């Protein structure tokens, strides 16, 4: 698995020989593309519940939860169905749910 945005794979901070002090908690996003595309949810088809659960189950012990971004345009497209699907995926996979609330831009 590739390192996340410049972070070392081994957990050792650059220039040191000791493990990083900050714990990392990987979450599987409810949308299929993560933040590889922005906006991440452009249609109801941006979410595949079965694939989300399959990946969460496949990497059980590594993935600690499902993340839902409650931001535009996802809210306009799906309303409360998106967090309901994320909650369902987390519950059925036996992992946590994290919800990111709010846009970064003023409307």
N, C-alpha and C positions, 0 to 999 in steps of 0.2 A: 504494500500500500504506500503511495507517495506521501512525503511529508507535507504538512499543511503550511502553505504560504511562508516559506522560509524557516519554518521551525525544524529543528533537527529531528531525524527519525528516531534516534536512540533515546531521546528525552534528556540528553546532556546539552546544557547551554553552550553556545559557541564560545570558545576561548577558555572553557573551564573543563574540569574532569568530574564535576559533581552533577547529579541529576537536577533537572529544572525544578524549581520550588512550586511552580504553578501546576496543579493537576489539570489534565485534559479530559473532557467528557464528551465523546462524540455523540451527536444526535443525527438521526436520519430525518431529513426534511420530508414533509408530506408530499411536496411536489416532485415530479420526476427529474427535473434538471438541477435542483438546488439553486445556487446563485450563478450557475453557468450562463443563464439567460435572465435578463431583466426586462420586464417584470417576470418573475418566476412562474406565476399562474396567469395564463392568458385565456384559458377556457376550462370547462369542467374536465376535459380530457387531460389536463396537466397533472391530474392526480390519478394514480392507479393503486387502489387500496390493496389489491392482492400482491402486486410487486413490492409495495412498501412493507407489508407483513412478511413476505418471503425473505427480503433482504435483512429485516430486523431479526428474524428467526435464524437465518444463516449465520449472522455475526453476533449471536447472543453472547453476552459477556464482554463484547467490545462496544457495541452500540448501546448506550444507556437510556435512550428515549427517542421519541418522535417530536419533531419541532414543526409548529405551524406559525407562519408569518401572517398576522392579521393586519395587513396593509393593503392599500389600493394597488392595482385594480382587483385583487383577489376578492375583497369584500363586495365590490359592486357585481362581480361575476357570480360568486358562489354564496354570498351571504354567510349565514351561520352553518351551512352545510360543510364548509371546509374544516372548521375546528371540530365538528362532530365526527368527520371521517378520521381526523388525526387522533381524536380521543379513542375512537373505536380501534384503530390500528394499534395504538399503545396498549389498550386494555387487552386485546386479543393476543398480543405478543408478550404481555406480562412485563412491560417496561414503562418508564415515566413519560409524561407529556409535558413539553415546554411550549408556551405560547408567547410569541413576540407581538406586542401590541403597539400600534401606532406607526404613522408615516414619518419620514424624516423631512418632508417638504410641506410648507404651508399650503393650504388649499383655499 
